[in-house]
Amino acid sequence: MFLREYWYVACPSSQLGGAPRAVRVLDRDIVVFRGDGRRPRALADRCCHRGVRLSLGRVTRGELACGYHGWRYSGGGACVHIPSLAGGRRVPERCGVPAFPCAEQDGYVWVWLGGDGGAPPPVPGIEGFAAHRWDQGSVELGCASAKGLENNLDWCHPAFAHPWTHWQFYTALLRGLREELLEMRPTPDGMTLRGPIREDGGAAGRRSPETLLSFKLPDRVEVRSLGGPARRIVLHFVPTAADRCRLEWMIARALPFGARARFRPEEPAILRQDRLLLESAEAAAAAQGELREHHVEADAPALLLRRILDWAARGEWEQRRASLPERRVLRVMA
């Protein structure tokens, strides 16, 4: 079940210029474009005339014209002009397409697909966005959004999945795997995983930089270094089908120069390593139906994430969260 009552990334701000852009969010094909005052707008990507994709058209005076017969739509979805009408005839009533709340903030164009008809809540901004310069990009993944989220809350996979691209690989290569303690907590909008820590909950020490992984509903994982060199990664796994998603990634640059958010079309090597593994897991699940998994203590973050997503889909997250322990300490080899 898709979580609809949330804001989702439609595209990076820098990738929405003067032409309309086709995007898929959840199970909807959407066209985003810049209307009056360059403000982003989002409509269903179909013309109400013959069903042609509006993303194949062009923006004219802040309105979106279909590329087939020129039917033109306002940012609110109403058809405001039909070129073939003669003799002062008016646009027929109820001609239009669905429109969706759309906003631009923190390097992204966001869209809301909630169905309650009321005003959506504020866009969930990226805390500290203005304090950094960012590289960002988009990658299509042949796996469910949940698999991407689980992967980035998986503390123990980098030593194996990311040869020559992740610091945990180098650490394991130099000293081998060691026992570490992690702290897992539910939060009002998701969960956090912090480590390595001491038995009393404090940081493990300078030789083991502390990292905070956080999940925020519906599709965001953030990675922050709490010790050692500064590190900040923001990942949105936007669902596009039951077994597909679009990863919108953003990594803080070391030097505070250049554009606030610089788009990179190439797929980073570390993300490619994850993608190949996740798509393999998705294909296995599809071929074998309900693939039975065997779990150990290190899988606790992924299992908690599944519960959170399931409860959120059922509208039960607020009341169910109170039943979770405030803190759980995990003992893993990493």
N, C-alpha and C positions, 0 to 999 in steps of 0.2 A: 504494500500500500504506500502510495506517495504521500509525503507530508506537505500539504498544500498551503497551510496557514503560516507561511514563512516567506521572507524575501530570498531570492536566488540571483546569482550573478548571471546576467545575460551575455555580457562581453566586456572586455577591457575598454575603458573610455577612449583610449588612443586608437582603437580599432573601429570606432564609429565615426566616420567622416561625413561627407556630403551625400553618399549613396546609402540606400537602405541595406540592412544586414539581416540575413536569415539566421535564426538561432532556434535550438530546441531546448526546452526546459520541461522537465517531467514528461508528460505525454502530449505536450502541445508544441506545434510548429508556430513560431512567432516571428514577426518582422519588427525590428527596432530601427528607428530613424530619428533624425534631428528635425524637430518641427520649429515653430515660431521661437525666436530667440535662442536657437540652437539647443533647446530643451529636448531631451530624449523622450520618445514616445514608443509605445509597444502595442501592436495590433495582432490579431490572428492573421497568419500568413496565407490569406486567400481572398480573392476578390468575390464579392457577392453576386457578380454578373455570371461568370463562367468558371469560377473556382481557380483561376490562375494564381500562382504565388505572387503576392504583392512585392516580395523581395526582388522580383525580376523587373520592377518598375523603376520610377525615379521620383525624387523629391522636387516639388514645384511650389515655390512660395510658401514653404512650411507645411505643405500638404503632400500626401503620398499618392502618386498617380500610377494606376495599373499599366503595365507594359503592353497589354493586349488591346484594349479599347480606350485607354486613358481615363477610365472612371477614377475620380479623385476623392481621397478620404482625409478628413481632419484628424488631428491627434486623438480625438475622442472616439473615432471609429465611424462617424456619420459620413455617408456619401454626399459630397457637397457639389459635385459637378459631373455631368455626363456629356461629353462633347457631341454625341450623335443626336441629342435632343434638339429639335427645331421648333421654330414658331413660338418661342417663349414658354415651351412646356417645362414643367417642374420635375425635379427629381422625385420619383415615386416614394411614398411614405415607407418607413421602416427599411429603406436601403442603407445598409451599413454592415460593419463587421465588429466582433467583440474587441474591446480595448481593455488593457490591463494597466494598473498603477505602475509607474515607471519612475525611477529616480537615478541621479548620478552622485556618487560619493566615494571618496577614498580609492580613486583609480578604477572604479567599475561602474557600469550601468547595471542597475538592479531591476528586477521585475517581480511583481506579486501576483500569484495565481489563486489566492484564496477565494472561496466562493460564498462568503457570508454577506457580501454586498456592502458591508460597512467600510469605514476608512481603515486602512492598514496601519499597524504600529510604525514607529520610526525605523528607518533603515538601520540594520545592525552594523554600525561602523566598525572599522578595524582600529582598535585602540593603538595609539602611538603612530598612526600612519604618517602624519606630517613630520615626525621626528627622524624619518629615514628617507633615503633614495632607494628605489626598488627596481629590480629586474622582474618582469612578469611574462607569462606565456600561457598558451592553451594546448592541451593534449587530449585527444579522444582516446578513451579506454574501452576495450571490449569486455568490461566486467561491471557488475553492479556497484553502485555508489558505496554501499556498505562495505564491500571488500576493500575498496581504497581507503576508507576511514579506518577499518580494522588494521590494515597494514601499517598505517602511520601512527598507531598506538601500540605497535608490536615492538617491544624493547629489544628482543633477542634476535631479530632477523638480520640486522645490518652486517654483522660479522660474516654472514654466509651469502647474503643476497647482493652485497655491494662491494665486490672486490675493487680496490684502488679508487673508490669514490667516496667512502664514508669513514669518518674518524674511528668508529668502532671496529672496522675491519683492520685498520692499522694497529689499534691497541691490542686486539686479539692476536694479530700476527706477531707482535713483539713480546707479549707476556702470557699469551694463552687466555682462555676464559677464566673468569674469577667469579666468586659468589658476590652478589650485590643485593641490597635491599631497596625496594621501591615502595612508594606510598601512593595508593589509589584512593581518590575521593569523588563522590558525586557532587555536582554543583547545581545551582538553580537551572542552568541551561545546558547541562551535559555532564562532563567529568574531567578530572585531571589525573595525570600520572607523573610523579616526580621522583627523580633519583640520580645517582645513587645516594642513599641516606644512611645515617647511623641508626643504631637500635633505638636511640631516644628521639629520632625524627630530624635531627640536625643534618647539615650537609656532610657528606662523607669526607671531604677534605680537598685540598688543592690538587692532589694528584689524580682525582676523579671528578672532573667538572660536573656540576649539577645541571640537569636539564629538566625543563617542564614541558610536557606534552598536554595539550588541552583539546577537548572536543566540545563544540558548541552546536546545538541544533540549528538547522537541520543537516548541514553538510560541511562544516568547517573543522579543520585540525590546524593548530598552531604549534610550532616548535620554538622554544626560547631557551637560550643558555642563561643560567643563573650564576655561573662562575666561569672563569676563563674567558677566551675571546668571545665578543658579542656575536650572537647568532639569532636570526629571526626569520622564520619561514611561515607563510600563511597559505593554506591549501583549501580550496573549495572543490568538493566532488559533486558536481551538479548532475542529478539524475536526468537521463534522457530517454531511458527505457528500463524495463525490469532488469536487463542484463547489460546495460551500457551506461556510461556517464562521461562527462567532460571535466577534466581536471583543469581548473584555473589556478595557476601557481604564482606565487610572488615571494621573492627572496630579497632581503635587505642587502644593499651593497655595502662594502666595507668603506668606500670613500664617499663623502657627502657632496658629490658633484653631479652635474647633468640634470636631465629631466627627472621630475618626481617619480614617474613610473615609466620605465623604458621597456618596450615590448620586444621580446626575443622570439622569433618564429621557430628556431631550432629546438628540438627536444633535448633537454639536458641528459647526459649519460646516466645519472643516478635515477632519473625518472623512467628512463627506458628499461633499466634493470628491473624496477618494480613492475612496470607495465607487462613485460613478458611473463613474469611469474603469475601476476593476477589474472591475465587472460588465460593462462594455462589452467588455473584453478577453476575459472568460470566454465571453460569448455568441459572439464571433468565433471563438474556438477550437472551440467546440461545433459551429458551423455549417460550419467548414472542415476539421474533423478535425485532423490534425497541422498546425497553422498554422506555416509556416516563419517563423522570426525571423532578423533580421540584427543582429549585435552589434558593438559598438565597445568601446573600453577601459573606458568608464564602466560597462559592464554586467558587469564582472568580479565584483563582489560577488554579484549575482544568480546568476551561473553557478556560483560556488563554493557558494552556498547549496544549489543544486539537487544538486550532487555530495554534499554533506553529508547531505541528506535521503535521497538514494538509497542511500548507503552505510549509513546508520543503519537504513533499512528492510530491508536485506539482512544486518544484523548485522555489517557490515564496518568501521564507522567507526573503531574503536580502531586497527586495523592500517593502514587506509588513511591516517589522519591523518599518520602518519610520512612519507608520500611527498610531502606538500605542502611548499612552501617556507615557511620560518619567517616570512618577511616579504615583502610585495610592495608596491611604491610605484606608485600610479596617477597619471597626469597628465590632468586633466579641465578643462573649462570650466564654471564654476558661479558 
